[in-house]
Amino acid sequence: MFFRNVARFCRLTAVLAVSVIPEITWGARPLSTEDTGTVPARQVDLEAGWDLVGKPCPEHAGGITLKSGLNERVDIGFTVPFSIKPNTSVDELGISSKLAVVPGVLAAAFALCTAEGEYTAVAVLDVPAGPIAVHLNGGVAAGGVGITASGLAGIAIDIPVSGTFSLAAETFGYGAPLNRIDGLCALRCRIRAIGIIDLGGGVTNESGEGHGHWTAGLTKSF
C-alpha cells in the first residue's frame, strides 16, 4: 500500500508540473541548477552563451551546446566551451546526459569533461508550487588532476510572468576543496522566430572572494 501511494503521488505531481508550468521555464539557460525536463525524442536544442566574470582581469568565456532526445526519457548533449579573455582558446569537449526517472518529478543528470576526466553526477527533484517551479539538486563533482571530489548542491526557482517572459533565480555551489558558490537572477524572453533569449547577473564567490557575473544566451529548438 505504501509503495502504491508513493507511485500515485509521483504520477499526480508529474501531471501538475507539466500542466501548470509553461514550457518556457523548462530546460532553459542560464541556470547551472538542473531541472527534470529532457529534450523530446527527434528534437535538437541549440544553446549558445556568453559569460563575463568581473575579476581585476575580466574573464570572457562562452560555450555552444547541442542536445538531442534519445527517447522520451533520456537526452544527450555535447558542449564546446571557449575562452575569449584573458586568453583565447577552445576548451575540452563536454558530454552530458539526463534520465527522467519519474518525468516532471525526479531525474538523474551526468556530465563528463573529456580531457581532464572530470565528471558530475546529480540527483534532480522538481517541486511545483502553483505556477512556480522549484528545482533541487544534490550530487558530486570529481575527477581531474589529483582525483579530488566535492559535494555540490543547488536550488533554483522558475517564475512564469507570461507566455513570453519568465524569471529565474538560483544558488548553486561546491564544497571543499572547490569552495565555490554562485548566485544568479535571470530574465528569459521567448521570440517565436528566434528562440529563448536570456539575460542574467549575479555573484560568483570562490574561496571567499566575490566577483560580479553577467551572462547572455540563446536557446533554439529544431
Sequence and secondary structure as in RCSB ss.txt:
>XXXX:A:sequence
MFFRNVARFCRLTAVLAVSVIPEITWGARPLSTEDTGTVPARQVDLEAGWDLVGKPCPEHAGGITLKSGLNERVD
IGFTVPFSIKPNTSVDELGISSKLAVVPGVLAAAFALCTAEGEYTAVAVLDVPAGPIAVHLNGGVAAGGVGITAS
GLAGIAIDIPVSGTFSLAAETFGYGAPLNRIDGLCALRCRIRAIGIIDLGGGVTNESGEGHGHWTAGLTKSF
>XXXX:A:secstr
 HHHHHHHHHHHHHHHHHHHS GGGSS TT SS  S    BT EEEEEEEEEE SSS EEEEEEEEEEESSSSEE
EEEEEEEEEESS EE   EEEEEEEEETTTEEEEEEEETTTTEEEEEEEEEEEETTEEEEEEEEEEEETTTTEEE
EEEEEEEEEE SSSEEEEEEEEEE TTT EEEEEEEEEEEETTTEEEEEEEEEEEETTEEEEEEEEEEEEE 
